[in-house]
Amino acid sequence: MSKGLKYLLVSLPTSISPSNDHDEALTALRSAVTTDYGTVFPFQIPEFKIGTLDALVQQADDLAKLGQGCEAIVGKVGDSLKNILEGDEEKISQQKTVNDKPAEQYLKSFHWNKVKYRADKPLGEMVGTLQKEISSIDNDVKNKYNQYNQVKTSLTALQRKQTGNLSNKSLTAIVDPSLVIQDSEYLETHLIAVPNTITKDFLKTYETISPMIVPRSAQLIDSDDEFTLYAVTTFKKHSSEFVHKCRESKWTPRDFKYKQGGKEQEQKEVERVGKDERKVWGEALRLGRTAWGEAVMAWVHVLALRVFVETVLRYGLPLQFVCGLVRTTPKLAKKARSSLDVSYSYLAGNAFGRDKKGRVTKDDSATSADMQAAGHMGEDGDYAAYVCYEFEIQ
């Protein structure tokens, strides 16, 4: 995983080297960044079919939005893995791979996946393919993790019934059915969980909180560290009032219906749902691992397309450019950008002014905002005279 790393994807015309040679241009890029600020790796981008200028401008906008979507989905899948692995960073890191290797290694050895994304297809078609793929990844992960959360919630509820206190746990194994009046036309037994701190008040007042309560009918059934469970008998026609008054007194009425073999059935249900939970957990983990890698892969291909489209729009035809991946850190990224600005600000020509440090500046705030959204500007708002996209893979 590329935690603590930041990447710059930089495209420059090969004319930055006197010979106009690709390899010499890459060497020049490395010299401009310097090893003090980052390491530059070659990033191979194939030549794609180029349409009209209007189409390229629209594709640049579509790719910018798609790139944001890819980044968001990579984050969502990462959060899902974090949830299912209960925040264990080491285990999470082990799951975050691309083609079974760390994301950093995938980036450093990036090659366009010609099988999955055919480079001979029109750009618009490839953008559509990537949009469908990233949407499918998002839906698949969302559905599977919703399924897992539902099963987990069911299991937690069942376990709470067996391990909670007397106000919420199952009473099947606790209550002797002979203590509960059944099939009576007039009488009904209520099971009441009373906080231990107010049992004396309960015993003093339960007979008078509503009409038609059988005197001295309270029987202690069980107790734990927090609650004591009593059985109280009332006449049915006043049962609802009695239950209401119990709640007002902070006593918890418990629902209970005796069912033969109920204890065994509850245990079997816990075991069944527990088995389902482990099965769906494994499925969610495997899907999360695969989806994270596929989402990162799609995102990097989108970035490659963004670089290509912007390179055509910036430097024109014939295409003669070099693309490099700068591996740096969030702290050093600004210095790397500054070093690139100093070396290549001349690419902007005379259309822009320069500050005292020679960096290209632009005072038009509206234009600057558009350029920053398109990736032409650094985080500090300075216009970039070359194609550069910054990203982090968390």
FISESE-670520 format. One record per atom (N, C-alpha, C): residue in one letter; x, y, z. Coordinates in steps of 0.1 Angstrom, whole numbers, padded with zeros to 4 digits, always signed. Each point is the difference from the previous one (the first is absolute). Last residue first. Layout:
N
AXYZ;...
END
This chain:
394
Q-0047+0057-0008;Q+0000-0003+0015;Q-0004-0015+0002;I+0023+0033-0039;I-0008-0012+0001;I+0001-0005+0014;E+0006+0050-0029;E+0004-0009+0011;E-0009-0012+0000;F+0016+0043-0037;F-0010-0009+0006;F+0007-0009+0011;E+0004+0044-0041;E+0005-0006+0012;E-0011-0009+0006;Y+0017+0020-0051;Y-0011-0004+0009;Y+0005-0006+0012;C+0016+0032-0046;C+0003-0007+0012;C-0012-0003+0008;V+0023+0025-0048;V-0011-0009+0004;V+0005-0007+0013;Y+0017+0050-0011;Y+0002-0013-0006;Y-0012-0009+0005;A+0008+0044+0015;A+0003+0002-0014;A+0001-0013-0007;A-0028+0016+0045;A+0011-0008-0004;A+0001+0001-0015;Y-0019+0035+0041;Y-0003-0007-0013;Y+0012-0008-0004;D-0014+0012+0051;D+0008+0004-0010;D-0003-0008-0013;G-0020-0006+0045;G-0007+0009-0010;G+0009+0005-0011;D+0009-0032+0038;D+0001+0014+0004;D-0006+0010-0010;E+0002-0047-0007;E-0009+0002+0011;E+0000+0015+0004;G+0013-0009-0051;G+0004-0006+0013;G-0010+0004+0011;M-0012-0003-0054;M+0005+0009+0010;M+0004-0008+0013;H-0021-0017-0040;H+0011+0007-0006;H+0007+0009+0011;G-0041-0030+0000;G+0013-0006+0004;G+0012+0008-0004;A-0050+0008-0003;A+0005-0008-0011;A+0014-0006+0003;A-0021+0030+0030;A-0009-0011-0001;A+0005-0010-0011;Q+0023+0041+0005;Q+0002-0009+0011;Q-0008-0012+0000;M-0007+0032-0033;M+0013-0007-0002;M+0003-0009+0012;D-0038+0028+0002;D-0002-0010-0010;D+0013-0008-0002;A+0002+0036+0029;A-0008-0011+0006;A-0003-0011-0010;S+0023+0039-0014;S+0008-0008+0009;S-0008-0012+0006;T-0022+0032-0027;T+0008-0009-0008;T+0009-0009+0009;A-0025+0032+0022;A-0009-0009-0006;A+0007-0010-0009;S+0024+0036+0021;S-0004-0011+0010;S-0009-0010-0007;D+0040+0031-0020;D-0015-0002-0002;D-0005-0011+0008;D+0047+0013-0002;D-0009+0008+0010;D-0014-0003-0002;K+0048-0028-0007;K-0012+0004-0007;K-0009+0007+0009;T+0056-0018-0007;T-0011+0004+0008;T-0012+0004-0009;V+0051-0029+0001;V-0011+0006-0008;V-0011+0003+0010;R+0052+0001+0016;R-0012-0009-0002;R-0011+0007-0008;G+0044+0017+0016;G-0001-0004-0013;G-0011-0010-0003;K+0012+0026+0040;K+0007-0013-0001;K-0001-0006-0014;K-0022+0041+0012;K+0015+0002+0002;K+0008-0012-0001;D-0046-0002-0027;D+0003+0007+0013;D+0016+0001+0001;R-0031+0000-0046;R+0008-0008+0009;R+0003+0008+0012;G-0040-0002-0043;G+0011+0007+0007;G+0008-0010+0009;F-0025-0014-0047;F-0002+0002+0014;F+0012+0008+0006;A-0003-0013-0046;A-0015+0003+0003;A-0002+0003+0014;N+0041-0013-0027;N-0002+0014+0006;N-0014+0003+0004;G+0019-0051-0001;G+0002+0011-0009;G-0001+0013+0007;A-0002-0047+0017;A-0012+0008-0001;A+0001+0012-0009;L+0036-0030+0011;L-0009-0006-0010;L-0013+0008-0001;Y+0036+0011+0031;Y+0001+0006-0014;Y-0009-0006-0010;S+0007-0016+0045;S-0010+0010-0001;S+0000+0007-0013;Y+0028-0038+0020;Y-0009-0001-0012;Y-0010+0011-0001;S+0035-0006+0036;S+0006-0005-0012;S-0009+0002-0013;V-0015+0014+0043;V+0012+0007-0003;V+0006-0004-0013;D-0037-0024+0018;D-0004+0013-0005;D+0012+0008-0005;L+0008-0042+0021;L-0005-0001-0014;L-0004+0013-0006;S+0012+0000+0045;S+0012-0003-0008;S-0004-0002-0015;S-0035+0005+0032;S+0008+0013-0002;S+0012-0002-0009;R-0025-0038+0012;R-0007+0008-0009;R+0007+0013-0003;A+0017-0028+0033;A+0002-0006-0013;A-0007+0008-0011;K-0006+0013+0044;K+0014+0003-0004;K+0003-0006-0014;K-0041-0010+0020;K+0000+0014-0003;K+0014+0004-0005;A-0006-0044+0017;A-0007+0002-0013;A+0000+0014-0005;L+0017-0020+0043;L+0009+0004-0011;L-0006+0003-0013;K-0026-0013+0039;K+0008+0011+0004;K+0009+0005-0012;P-0027-0040-0005;P-0008+0013+0001;P+0008+0012+0003;T+0027-0037-0024;T-0008+0000+0012;T-0008+0012+0000;T+0020-0030-0043;T+0005+0009+0010;T-0009-0001+0012;R+0010-0018-0054;R-0003-0006+0013;R+0006+0010+0011;V-0015+0005-0054;V+0009+0005+0011;V-0005-0006+0013;L-0004-0013-0055;L-0006-0001+0013;L+0010+0004+0011;G-0004+0013-0056;G+0007-0006+0011;G-0008+0000+0013;C+0001+0007-0059;C-0008+0000+0012;C+0008-0007+0011;V+0008+0027-0051;V+0005-0010+0010;V-0009+0001+0013;F-0006+0014-0057;F+0000+0003+0014;F+0006-0011+0008;Q-0019+0016-0050;Q+0014-0003+0004;Q+0001+0004+0015;L-0039-0002-0043;L+0003-0003+0014;L+0014-0004+0003;P-0016+0035-0040;P+0000-0015+0003;P+0004-0002+0015;L-0030+0032+0003;L+0005-0011-0008;L+0012+0005-0009;G-0017+0020+0051;G-0004-0001-0014;G+0006-0013-0007;Y+0001+0020+0048;Y+0012+0000-0009;Y-0003-0002-0014;R-0036+0003+0034;R+0011+0009+0004;R+0011+0001-0011;L-0037-0031-0005;L-0005+0014+0001;L+0011+0010+0003;V+0011-0046+0000;V-0004+0004-0013;V-0005+0015+0000;T+0010-0018+0041;T+0012+0001-0007;T-0003+0005-0015;E-0035-0012+0029;E+0005+0013+0003;E+0013+0003-0007;V-0019-0043-0005;V-0009+0010-0006;V+0005+0014+0003;F+0024-0036+0019;F+0001+0000-0014;F-0009+0011-0006;V-0002-0006+0046;V+0013+0006-0004;V+0001+0000-0015;R-0038-0020+0018;R+0000+0015+0003;R+0013+0006-0005;L-0003-0047-0001;L-0008+0006-0011;L+0000+0016+0002;A+0021-0025+0034;A+0008-0001-0013;A-0008+0007-0011;L-0023-0004+0040;L+0011+0010+0001;L+0008+0000-0012;V-0031-0034+0003;V-0007+0013-0002;V+0010+0011+0001;H+0015-0042+0011;H-0002+0001-0015;H-0008+0013-0003;V+0007-0009+0045;V+0013+0003-0006;V-0001+0000-0016;W-0039-0012+0025;W+0004+0014+0003;W+0013+0003-0007;A-0014-0045-0001;A-0009+0009-0009;A+0004+0015+0002;M+0021-0031+0028;M+0005-0002-0014;M-0008+0009-0009;V-0013-0001+0045;V+0013+0007-0002;V+0005-0001-0014;A-0038-0025+0010;A-0003+0015+0001;A+0012+0008-0002;E+0004-0047+0004;E-0006+0004-0013;E-0003+0015-0001;G+0017-0018+0041;G+0010-0001-0011;G-0006+0004-0013;W-0030-0003+0036;W+0010+0011+0002;W+0010+0000-0011;A-0031-0035-0001;A-0006+0013-0004;A+0010+0012+0002;T+0011-0044+0016;T+0000+0000-0015;T-0004+0014-0005;R-0001-0008+0047;R+0014+0000-0005;R+0000+0001-0015;G-0042-0003+0020;G+0006+0013+0003;G+0014+0000-0005;L-0024-0040-0004;L-0005+0010-0009;L+0007+0013+0002;R+0010-0034+0030;R+0005-0003-0013;R-0004+0010-0011;L-0019+0004+0043;L+0015+0003+0001;L+0006-0003-0014;A-0045-0010+0006;A+0002+0014+0000;A+0014+0004+0000;E-0012-0046+0004;E-0003+0005-0013;E+0002+0015-0001;G+0006-0020+0042;G+0010-0005-0010;G-0002+0006-0014;W-0033+0008+0033;W+0012+0007+0003;W+0011-0003-0010;V-0040-0025-0002;V-0001+0013-0007;V+0012+0009+0003;K-0001-0042+0022;K+0000-0002-0014;K+0000+0013-0008;R-0005+0000+0047;R+0014-0003-0004;R+0001-0002-0015;E-0043+0007+0018;E+0008+0012+0002;E+0015-0002-0005;D-0031-0036+0001;D-0003+0009-0011;D+0009+0012+0000;K+0001-0029+0036;K+0007-0007-0012;K-0002+0009-0012;G-0022+0013+0039;G+0015+0002+0002;G+0007-0006-0012;V-0046-0006+0003;V+0003+0014-0004;V+0015+0002+0001;R-0015-0042+0015;R-0003+0002-0015;R+0004+0014-0005;E+0003-0010+0047;E+0010-0007-0008;E-0002+0002-0015;V-0032+0018+0029;V+0012+0007+0001;V+0011-0007-0008;E-0041-0022+0001;E-0001+0013-0008;E+0013+0008+0002;K-0005-0039+0026;K+0002-0004-0014;K+0000+0013-0009;Q-0010+0006+0045;Q+0014-0003-0001;Q+0003-0004-0015;E-0044+0007+0012;E+0007+0013+0000;E+0015-0003-0002;Q-0029-0037+0004;Q-0002+0007-0013;Q+0008+0013+0000;E+0000-0025+0039;E+0008-0007-0010;E-0001+0007-0013;K-0027+0016+0035;K+0014+0002+0003;K+0009-0006-0010;G-0048-0007-0002;G+0005+0013-0004;G+0014+0003+0002;G-0031-0040+0008;G+0012+0000-0008;G+0006+0013-0004;Q-0049+0004+0013;Q+0007-0013+0003;Q+0012-0001-0010;K-0022+0046+0017;K+0000-0009-0012;K+0009-0012+0003;Y-0025+0048+0025;Y+0007-0013+0001;Y-0002-0008-0013;K+0002+0053+0006;K-0009-0010-0003;K+0007-0014+0001;F+0007+0057+0013;F+0004-0014+0002;F-0012-0009-0004;D+0021+0055+0005;D-0009-0009-0007;D+0005-0014+0002;R+0007+0042+0035;R+0007-0009-0010;R-0011-0009-0007;P+0006+0052+0028;P-0008-0012-0003;P+0006-0009-0011;T+0023+0036+0036;T+0000-0005-0014;T-0009-0012-0002;W+0003+0047+0033;W+0001-0015+0001;W-0002-0005-0014;K-0003+0047+0015;K+0013-0005-0005;K+0003-0015+0004;S-0041+0028+0004;S+0007-0002+0012;S+0015-0005-0002;E-0032+0006-0035;E+0001+0013+0006;E+0009-0001+0013;R-0011-0040-0022;R+0010+0008-0008;R+0002+0013+0006;C-0033-0027+0019;C+0013-0005+0002;C+0011+0008-0007;K-0045+0010-0008;K+0004+0005+0013;K+0014-0005+0004;H-0021-0017-0039;H+0003+0014-0002;H+0006+0006+0013;V-0016-0044+0001;V+0012+0001-0008;V+0005+0014-0001;F-0042-0007+0020;F+0011-0005+0008;F+0013+0001-0007;E-0038+0009-0025;E+0002+0011+0010;E+0012-0004+0009;S-0015-0033-0030;S+0007+0011-0007;S+0003+0011+0009;S-0025-0037+0018;S+0014-0003-0003;S+0007+0012-0007;H-0047-0008+0017;H+0008+0011+0004;H+0015-0002-0003;K-0034-0032-0011;K-0006+0013-0005;K+0008+0012+0005;K+0012-0046+0014;K+0003+0004-0014;K-0005+0013-0005;F+0014-0011+0051;F-0011-0004-0008;F+0002+0006-0015;T+0043-0014+0030;T-0011+0010+0000;T-0012-0005-0008;T+0052-0014+0025;T-0012-0005-0006;T-0011+0012+0000;V+0058-0007-0001;V-0011+0007+0007;V-0013-0004-0008;A+0057-0013+0007;A-0013-0003-0007;A-0011+0006+0008;Y+0055+0015-0004;Y-0011-0005+0007;Y-0012-0004-0009;L+0058+0011+0001;L-0012-0003-0008;L-0011-0006+0010;T+0045+0036+0003;T-0006-0012+0006;T-0013-0002-0007;F+0051+0026-0013;F-0015-0001+0001;F-0004-0013+0008;E+0047+0013-0007;E-0007+0013-0002;E-0015-0001+0003;D+0033-0036+0005;D+0006+0011+0006;D-0008+0013-0002;D-0029-0043-0001;D+0014+0001-0004;D+0005+0013+0006;S-0045-0038+0007;S+0007+0013+0001;S+0014-0001-0006;D-0054-0027+0003;D+0015+0000-0002;D+0005+0014+0002;I-0045-0013+0012;I+0003-0011-0009;I+0015-0001-0001;L-0040+0019+0036;L+0013+0002-0005;L+0005-0012-0008;Q-0051+0019+0008;Q+0009-0011+0003;Q+0014+0003-0006;A-0052+0025+0013;A+0014+0002-0005;A+0009-0012+0005;S-0047+0008+0012;S+0002-0009-0011;S+0015+0001-0005;R-0029+0023+0036;R+0011-0008+0003;R+0003-0010-0011;P-0045+0021-0010;P+0008+0004+0011;P+0011-0011+0003;V-0022+0013-0048;V-0002-0010+0010;V+0010+0003+0012;I-0022+0037-0032;I+0012-0008+0001;I-0001-0010+0011;M-0032+0036-0018;M-0002-0014-0002;M+0014-0007-0001;P+0002+0053-0008;P-0010-0009+0006;P+0002-0014-0003;S+0043+0033+0004;S-0012-0001-0009;S-0010-0009+0006;I+0039+0012+0024;I+0002+0009-0011;I-0011-0001-0011;T+0007-0025+0044;T-0009+0012+0000;T+0002+0009-0013;E+0026-0041+0014;E-0014-0004+0001;E-0010+0012-0002;Y+0049+0005+0000;Y-0005-0006-0012;Y-0015-0004+0001;T+0031+0022+0034;T-0010+0007-0008;T-0006-0007-0011;K+0035-0016+0033;K-0010+0009+0007;K-0011+0005-0008;L+0036-0025-0019;L-0008-0009+0008;L-0010+0008+0009;F+0030+0025-0028;F-0009-0009-0008;F-0009-0008+0009;D+0034+0025+0020;D-0011+0009-0005;D-0010-0008-0008;K+0039-0022+0013;K-0008+0003+0011;K-0012+0008-0003;T+0033-0008-0033;T-0009-0012+0002;T-0009+0002+0012;I+0035+0029-0024;I-0014+0004+0004;I-0009-0011+0002;T+0047-0003-0013;T+0000+0011+0009;T-0013+0004+0005;N+0009-0034-0033;N+0003-0005+0014;N-0001+0012+0010;P-0030-0002-0046;P+0014+0004+0004;P+0002-0004+0015;V-0036-0027-0029;V+0001+0012+0009;V+0015+0003+0003;A-0035-0029-0035;A+0014+0002+0004;A+0001+0013+0007;I-0044-0035-0010;I+0005+0014+0002;I+0015+0000+0004;L-0044-0031-0022;L+0013-0001+0005;L+0006+0014+0000;H-0053-0021+0004;H+0010+0010-0006;H+0014-0002+0006;T-0051-0029-0006;T+0013+0002+0007;T+0009+0009-0008;E-0057-0007+0004;E+0012+0000-0009;E+0012+0003+0009;L-0059-0014+0000;L+0013+0004+0006;L+0012-0001-0009;Y-0047-0011-0012;Y+0000+0012+0007;Y+0014+0005+0005;E-0010-0041-0025;E-0009+0010-0007;E+0001+0013+0007;S+0040-0038-0005;S-0010+0005+0009;S-0009+0010-0007;D+0042-0025-0016;D-0014-0004-0004;D-0011+0004+0010;Q+0047+0001+0022;Q-0003-0002-0014;Q-0014-0004-0003;I+0038+0022+0039;I-0014-0005-0002;I-0002+0000-0015;V+0047-0007+0026;V-0007+0009-0009;V-0014-0005-0002;L+0035-0023+0025;L-0003+0013+0007;L-0008+0010-0009;S+0015-0043-0016;S-0010-0002+0011;S-0003+0012+0007;P+0035-0003-0033;P-0013+0002-0005;P-0011-0002+0010;D+0050+0018+0009;D-0007-0013+0002;D-0014+0002-0006;V+0044+0030-0014;V-0014+0000+0007;V-0005-0014+0000;I+0043+0009-0020;I+0000+0006+0014;I-0013-0003+0007;A+0014-0009-0047;A+0007-0009+0009;A-0001+0004+0014;T-0022+0027-0033;T-0004-0014-0003;T+0007-0010+0010;L+0003+0050-0007;L-0004-0006+0013;L-0004-0015-0001;S+0035+0039-0026;S-0011-0010-0002;S-0003-0006+0014;K+0020+0050+0001;K+0004-0014-0005;K-0012-0009-0001;N-0001+0047+0016;N+0000-0002-0014;N+0004-0014-0005;S-0003+0017+0046;S-0010+0009-0006;S+0000-0002-0015;L+0029-0024+0031;L-0014-0005+0000;L-0010+0010-0006;N+0051+0000-0019;N-0006+0000+0014;N-0014-0004-0001;G+0034-0018-0038;G-0003+0013+0006;G-0005-0001+0014;T+0012-0036-0033;T+0011+0005+0010;T-0003+0013+0006;Q-0029-0024-0032;Q+0006-0010+0009;Q+0009+0005+0010;K-0021+0029-0032;K-0011-0007+0007;K+0005-0011+0010;R+0030+0023-0029;R-0004+0008+0011;R-0011-0006+0008;Q+0014-0021-0039;Q+0010-0002+0010;Q-0004+0009+0013;L-0026+0005-0039;L-0002-0014+0006;L+0009-0002+0012;A+0005+0040-0025;A-0013+0000+0007;A-0002-0013+0007;T+0037+0003-0028;T+0002+0008+0012;T-0012+0000+0009;L-0003-0019-0043;L+0008-0009+0009;L+0002+0007+0014;S-0021+0024-0035;S-0009-0011+0005;S+0007-0008+0010;T+0025+0033-0021;T-0010+0006+0009;T-0009-0010+0006;K+0030-0013-0034;K+0008+0003+0012;K-0010+0006+0011;V-0016-0008-0043;V+0002-0013+0007;V+0007+0002+0013;Q-0007+0038-0027;Q-0013-0005+0004;Q+0002-0013+0008;N+0038+0019-0020;N-0004+0008+0012;N-0014-0005+0005;Y+0018-0019-0040;Y+0008-0004+0012;Y-0005+0008+0012;Q-0020+0011-0041;Q-0004-0014+0004;Q+0008-0004+0013;N+0012+0040-0019;N-0013+0002+0006;N-0005-0014+0005;Y+0039+0001-0025;Y+0002+0005+0014;Y-0013+0003+0007;K-0001-0015-0045;K+0005-0010+0008;K+0002+0004+0015;N-0015+0032-0033;N-0010-0011+0003;N+0005-0011+0009;K+0029+0036-0014;K-0011+0005+0009;K-0009-0011+0003;V+0034-0010-0030;V+0005+0001+0014;V-0011+0005+0009;D-0010-0002-0046;D+0002-0014+0005;D+0005+0001+0015;N-0007+0041-0024;N-0013-0007+0003;N+0003-0014+0007;D+0038+0025-0015;D-0007+0007+0011;D-0013-0007+0004;I+0023-0015-0038;I+0008-0003+0012;I-0007+0006+0012;S-0018+0011-0042;S-0003-0014+0004;S+0008-0004+0013;S+0008+0042-0019;S-0014+0000+0006;S-0003-0014+0004;I+0040+0006-0022;I+0001+0005+0013;I-0013+0001+0007;E+0001-0015-0045;E+0008-0009+0009;E+0000+0005+0014;K-0019+0026-0034;K-0009-0011+0003;K+0007-0009+0010;Q+0025+0036-0017;Q-0012+0005+0008;Q-0008-0012+0005;L+0035-0008-0030;L+0005+0002+0013;L-0011+0005+0010;T-0011-0005-0046;T+0003-0013+0006;T+0005+0001+0014;G-0007+0039-0025;G-0013-0006+0003;G+0002-0014+0007;V+0038+0023-0017;V-0006+0007+0012;V-0013-0006+0004;M+0019-0016-0039;M+0008-0005+0012;M-0005+0007+0012;E-0019+0014-0041;E-0004-0014+0004;E+0007-0005+0012;G+0013+0042-0018;G-0014+0000+0006;G-0005-0013+0004;L+0041+0003-0024;L+0001+0005+0013;L-0013+0000+0008;P+0007-0035-0041;P-0001+0014+0002;P+0001+0004+0015;K+0024-0045-0014;K-0013+0005+0000;K+0000+0015+0002;D+0038-0029+0001;D-0004+0004-0014;D-0014+0005-0001;A+0022-0016+0040;A+0005+0013-0003;A-0004+0004-0014;R-0024-0033+0038;R+0007+0000-0014;R+0003+0014-0004;Y-0008-0024+0047;Y-0003+0013-0006;Y+0007+0001-0013;K+0003-0041+0023;K-0012+0005+0006;K-0004+0013-0006;V+0039-0020-0017;V-0011-0010-0001;V-0013+0005+0006;K+0041+0025+0002;K-0006+0000-0013;K-0011-0010-0002;N+0024+0028+0040;N-0006-0013-0001;N-0008+0000-0014;W+0045+0029+0015;W-0014+0001-0004;W-0006-0014-0002;H+0040+0008+0034;H-0001-0002-0014;H-0015+0001-0003;F+0037+0011+0044;F-0013+0001-0007;F+0001-0002-0015;S+0029-0002+0043;S+0002-0009-0012;S-0013+0001-0009;K+0004+0026+0040;K+0013+0001-0005;K+0002-0008-0013;L-0041-0002+0024;L+0002+0013-0006;L+0013+0001-0007;Y-0010-0039+0025;Y-0008+0000-0012;Y+0002+0014-0007;Q+0020-0006+0041;Q+0007-0008-0010;Q-0008+0000-0013;E-0019+0022+0037;E+0012+0007-0004;E+0007-0008-0011;A-0037-0020+0021;A-0004+0011-0010;A+0012+0007-0005;P+0006-0051+0016;P-0003+0013+0006;P-0003+0011-0011;K-0011-0050-0013;K+0012+0007+0004;K-0004+0013+0006;D-0031-0032-0021;D+0007-0007+0010;D+0014+0006+0003;N-0033+0022-0028;N+0006-0012-0007;N+0010-0007+0009;V-0010+0038+0025;V-0005+0001-0014;V+0007-0011-0008;T-0014+0009+0056;T+0010-0003-0010;T-0007+0002-0014;K-0011+0001+0054;K+0000+0011-0010;K+0011-0003-0010;Q-0008-0028+0039;Q-0011-0001-0009;Q+0001+0010-0012;Q+0031+0001+0037;Q+0002-0013-0007;Q-0011-0002-0011;S-0003+0037+0030;S+0010+0002-0010;S+0003-0013-0008;I-0030-0002+0036;I-0006+0008-0011;I+0010+0002-0011;K+0014-0022+0039;K-0008-0009-0008;K-0006+0008-0012;E+0024+0025+0031;E+0009-0010-0006;E-0008-0009-0010;E-0023+0032+0027;E+0007+0006-0011;E+0009-0010-0007;D-0047-0005+0028;D+0014-0006+0001;D+0008+0005-0012;G-0048+0009+0010;G+0010+0010+0001;G+0014-0005+0002;E-0040-0028-0008;E+0000+0007+0013;E+0012+0009+0002;L-0016-0026-0040;L+0013-0004+0007;L+0001+0007+0014;I-0036+0011-0028;I-0001-0015+0001;I+0012-0006+0007;N-0002+0047-0009;N-0011-0004+0009;N+0000-0015+0002;K+0031+0019-0030;K+0003+0004+0014;K-0010-0005+0010;L-0007-0006-0046;L+0010-0009+0005;L+0003+0003+0014;S-0028+0030-0021;S-0007-0013+0002;S+0009-0010+0006;D+0018+0042-0013;D-0008+0001+0013;D-0007-0013+0003;G+0022+0003-0041;G+0010+0000+0011;G-0007+0000+0013;V-0026+0006-0038;V+0004-0014+0001;V+0010-0002+0012;K-0012+0044-0011;K-0012-0007+0006;K+0004-0015+0002;G+0032+0028-0022;G-0002+0003+0014;G-0011-0008+0007;V+0006-0003-0046;V+0011-0007+0006;V+0000+0003+0015;I-0032+0022-0025;I-0003-0014+0001;I+0011-0008+0006;A+0006+0046-0009;A-0010-0001+0010;A-0003-0015+0003;E+0028+0011-0036;E+0007+0003+0013;E-0010-0002+0011;C-0017-0003-0043;C+0009-0011+0003;C+0006+0002+0013;G-0025+0036-0016;G-0009-0012+0004;G+0008-0012+0004;Q+0022+0038-0017;Q-0005+0003+0014;Q-0008-0012+0005;G+0014-0002-0045;G+0012-0002+0009;G-0004+0003+0015;L-0031+0008-0034;L+0001-0014+0002;L+0012-0003+0009;K-0008+0044-0013;K-0011-0004+0009;K+0002-0015+0003;A+0030+0018-0031;A+0002+0007+0013;A-0010-0005+0010;L-0005-0014-0045;L+0011-0007+0007;L+0003+0006+0014;D-0031+0021-0029;D-0005-0012+0004;D+0010-0008+0009;D+0014+0040-0021;D-0009+0003+0011;D-0006-0013+0006;A+0028-0003-0037;A+0008+0005+0011;A-0009+0002+0012;Q-0021-0011-0041;Q+0006-0012+0007;Q+0009+0004+0012;Q-0019+0034-0027;Q-0010-0006+0007;Q+0005-0013+0008;V+0030+0023-0029;V-0004+0009+0011;V-0010-0007+0009;L+0011-0022-0040;L+0011-0001+0010;L-0003+0009+0013;A-0029+0002-0038;A-0002-0013+0007;A+0011-0001+0011;D+0002+0037-0028;D-0012+0001+0009;D-0001-0013+0008;L+0033+0001-0033;L+0003+0008+0011;L-0011+0001+0010;T+0000-0043-0030;T+0000+0014-0002;T+0004+0007+0013;G+0017-0049-0001;G-0011+0006-0008;G+0001+0015-0002;I+0035-0044+0009;I-0003+0013+0004;I-0011+0005-0009;K+0022-0049+0019;K-0006+0007-0011;K-0005+0013+0004;F+0042-0019+0026;F-0013-0003-0002;F-0006+0007-0012;E+0050-0017+0022;E-0007+0010-0007;E-0014-0005-0004;P+0027-0015+0046;P-0001-0002-0015;P-0006+0011-0007;I+0030+0000+0046;I-0014+0002-0004;I+0000-0002-0015;Q+0035-0009+0045;Q-0003-0002-0014;Q-0015+0002-0003;F+0038+0016+0036;F-0014-0004+0001;F-0005+0000-0015;P+0049+0001+0033;P-0007+0002-0013;P-0014-0005+0001;F+0024+0020+0043;F+0000-0013-0007;F-0007+0003-0014;V+0026+0029+0044;V-0008+0000-0013;V+0001-0014-0007;T+0004+0023+0053;T+0006-0009-0009;T-0009-0001-0012;G+0009+0041+0039;G-0008-0011-0004;G+0008-0009-0010;Y+0017+0039+0025;Y-0015+0003+0000;Y-0008-0012-0004;D+0048+0001+0000;D-0003+0006+0013;D-0015+0001+0002;T+0022-0014-0041;T-0003-0011+0010;T-0003+0005+0013;T-0011+0028-0046;T+0012-0004+0009;T-0005-0010+0010;V-0022+0025-0039;V-0006-0003+0013;V+0010-0002+0011;A+0014+0009-0045;A-0008+0011+0005;A-0006-0003+0014;S+0024-0033-0023;S+0009+0010+0004;S-0007+0012+0006;R-0024-0035-0020;R+0006-0004+0012;R+0009+0010+0006;L-0018+0009-0042;L-0011+0000+0010;L+0006-0004+0014;A+0028-0004-0037;A-0002+0014+0003;A-0010+0001+0011;T+0006-0042-0018;T+0011+0003+0008;T-0001+0015+0005;L-0031-0015-0031;L-0003-0006+0013;L+0011+0003+0010;A+0006+0014-0044;A-0010+0008+0006;A-0004-0006+0014;E+0029-0024-0027;E+0007+0012+0005;E-0010+0009+0007;D-0017-0038-0021;D+0007-0004+0011;D+0008+0012+0006;H-0025+0007-0040;H-0009-0003+0011;H+0008-0004+0013;D+0017+0036-0038;D+0000-0015+0002;D-0008-0003+0013;N+0015+0043-0022;N-0014-0004-0002;N-0002-0015+0002;S+0041+0028+0006;S-0001-0010-0011;S-0015-0004-0004;P+0012+0031+0037;P+0005+0006-0013;P-0002-0010-0012;S-0034-0001+0042;S+0014-0004-0002;S+0004+0005-0014;I-0043+0009+0013;I+0007+0005+0012;I+0015-0005-0001;S-0035-0012-0031;S+0008+0011-0004;S+0008+0006+0012;T-0034-0035+0000;T+0014-0005-0001;T+0010+0011-0003;P-0046+0010+0028;P+0004-0003-0014;P+0015-0005+0000;L-0031-0011+0042;L+0008+0011-0005;L+0003-0003-0015;S-0030-0017+0048;S+0002-0002-0015;S+0007+0013-0005;V-0011-0028+0051;V+0004+0011-0008;V+0002-0003-0015;L-0021-0015+0051;L+0000-0006-0013;L+0003+0012-0010;L+0008-0010+0055;L-0003+0010-0010;L+0002-0007-0014;Y-0010-0017+0055;Y+0005-0002-0013;Y-0003+0012-0009;K+0008-0017+0055;K-0008+0008-0009;K+0007-0001-0014;L-0002-0027+0053;L+0006+0004-0013;L-0009+0008-0008;G-0010-0022+0042;G+0011+0010+0003;G+0007+0004-0013;K-0024-0045-0005;K-0003+0009+0011;K+0012+0009+0003;S-0013-0036-0035;S+0008+0012-0002;S-0003+0011+0011;M-0001-0058-0003;M-0008+0012+0000;M+0009+0012+0000;
END
